[in-house]
Amino acid sequence: MPKNTEAVLKKYKKILVPELNAGQLCWLLRAKYLAPAEGLNKIQGKPFLVSEIEAGIESALGVTTRNRIHSARPTVADEAVLSGG
């Protein structure tokens, strides 16, 4: 990790760590740097959809800025990820 990792992490009240695994990086940030890291994990062998990360951010912040029915549908950015382009 970069030398300034701890200083950078201490600037934030909440840190969301999207990971396509069981949360090893999140665990490391909490254990080594005592960072307020929260994991957003996906273990399905597929990339995150933009809407999944948006929902994770809203959940971490405790806000709902989007209609949940709408956010369940793939966004244009999601479609680009799914199509590989």
JOMO-V495744 format. One record per residue. N is the residue number from 1. D_LAST is the distance of its C-alpha to the last C-alpha in Angstrom with 2 decimals. Layout:
BEGIN
n: [N N]
d_last: [D_LAST D_LAST]
END
This chain:
BEGIN
n: [1 2 3 4 5 6 7 8 9 10 11 12 13 14 15 16 17 18 19 20 21 22 23 24 25 26 27 28 29 30 31 32 33 34 35 36 37 38 39 40 41 42 43 44 45 46 47 48 49 50 51 52 53 54 55 56 57 58 59 60 61 62 63 64 65 66 67 68 69 70 71 72 73 74 75 76 77 78 79 80 81 82 83 84 85]
d_last: [30.38 31.09 34.72 34.02 32.01 34.98 35.69 32.16 32.10 35.54 34.32 32.51 34.16 31.18 28.25 25.38 23.80 20.65 20.79 19.38 22.99 26.52 26.79 28.23 27.07 28.40 31.62 31.96 31.57 34.19 36.52 36.57 36.12 37.30 34.20 33.69 30.39 29.07 26.54 23.58 23.06 20.89 21.95 20.01 17.74 14.65 12.79 14.24 13.20 13.81 16.77 18.25 18.44 19.86 22.39 23.29 23.99 26.07 27.94 28.70 30.01 31.89 30.60 28.99 27.53 25.37 26.47 25.82 25.36 22.55 20.83 20.88 18.46 14.69 13.76 11.18 9.54 10.11 8.51 5.05 6.16 7.78 5.57 3.79 0.00]
END
